[in-house]
Amino acid sequence: MVKPMKDFIARVRFLQLVANLTKEQLWEYLVDSILQEVRMHIRRVSTDNNILNKVPPSIEMYFQTIFSPSSTVEFEKTREADAQG
């Protein structure tokens, strides 16, 4: 796992445990925190156009919905940078 994603997950877990956010507040924070590129990627690959507007049924699914696309976008950006020089 890439350090920025580890930091992101640690911050979200802190909010969940210490700040005592509701599921809805946590999901809103997650969506607002991710890069625009990641939001676009999630919408592009999802069969549900409103996926980011719906609160997932579990905290685990929050991370799954955000983490995998974030990793993909990070990988693509690194690959593009490597190809350019």
C-alpha positions as CSV (number, residue, x, y, z in Angstrom):
1,M,0.0,0.0,0.0
2,V,1.3,3.4,-1.0
3,K,2.1,5.8,1.9
4,P,-0.4,8.5,0.9
5,M,-3.2,5.9,0.9
6,K,-2.0,4.6,4.3
7,D,-2.1,8.1,5.6
8,F,-5.6,8.6,4.2
9,I,-6.9,5.5,5.8
10,A,-5.3,6.3,9.1
11,R,-7.0,9.8,9.0
12,V,-10.3,8.3,8.2
13,R,-10.1,5.7,10.9
14,F,-9.2,8.5,13.4
15,L,-12.3,10.4,12.3
16,Q,-14.4,7.2,12.7
17,L,-13.1,6.3,16.1
18,V,-12.2,9.6,17.8
19,A,-14.4,12.2,16.1
20,N,-17.4,9.8,16.3
21,L,-18.7,10.7,12.8
22,T,-21.9,9.1,11.6
23,K,-21.6,6.8,8.6
24,E,-23.1,9.5,6.4
25,Q,-20.6,12.1,7.6
26,L,-17.7,9.8,7.2
27,W,-18.7,8.9,3.6
28,E,-19.1,12.6,2.8
29,Y,-15.7,13.3,4.1
30,L,-14.2,10.4,2.1
31,V,-15.7,11.5,-1.1
32,D,-14.7,15.1,-0.5
33,S,-11.1,14.1,0.3
34,I,-10.3,12.1,-2.8
35,L,-8.8,13.6,-5.9
36,Q,-11.1,14.6,-8.7
37,E,-9.3,12.1,-10.9
38,V,-10.2,9.3,-8.6
39,R,-13.9,10.5,-8.4
40,M,-14.0,10.5,-12.2
41,H,-12.4,7.0,-12.4
42,I,-14.9,5.6,-9.9
43,R,-17.8,7.0,-11.9
44,R,-16.3,5.7,-15.2
45,V,-15.9,2.1,-14.0
46,S,-19.0,1.8,-11.9
47,T,-22.3,0.5,-13.2
48,D,-24.0,2.9,-10.8
49,N,-23.7,6.5,-11.9
50,N,-24.6,7.7,-8.4
51,I,-22.2,5.5,-6.5
52,L,-20.6,8.4,-4.7
53,N,-23.9,9.8,-3.7
54,K,-25.0,6.7,-1.8
55,V,-23.6,5.7,1.6
56,P,-22.3,2.1,1.4
57,P,-23.8,-0.3,3.9
58,S,-20.6,-0.9,5.8
59,I,-17.4,0.9,6.8
60,E,-15.4,-1.8,5.0
61,M,-17.2,-1.0,1.7
62,Y,-16.3,2.7,2.1
63,F,-12.6,1.7,2.0
64,Q,-13.2,-0.8,-0.9
65,T,-15.1,1.8,-3.0
66,I,-12.4,4.4,-2.5
67,F,-9.1,2.4,-2.1
68,S,-9.1,0.3,-5.2
69,P,-9.8,3.1,-7.7
70,S,-7.3,5.3,-5.8
71,S,-4.6,2.7,-6.2
72,T,-5.4,2.3,-9.9
73,V,-5.2,6.1,-10.5
74,E,-1.9,6.3,-8.5
75,F,-0.5,3.4,-10.6
76,E,-1.5,5.0,-13.9
77,K,0.0,8.4,-12.9
78,T,3.3,6.7,-11.9
79,R,3.4,4.7,-15.2
80,E,2.7,7.9,-17.2
81,A,5.5,9.7,-15.4
82,D,7.9,6.8,-15.9
83,A,7.1,6.7,-19.6
84,Q,7.7,10.5,-20.0
85,G,11.2,10.4,-18.6
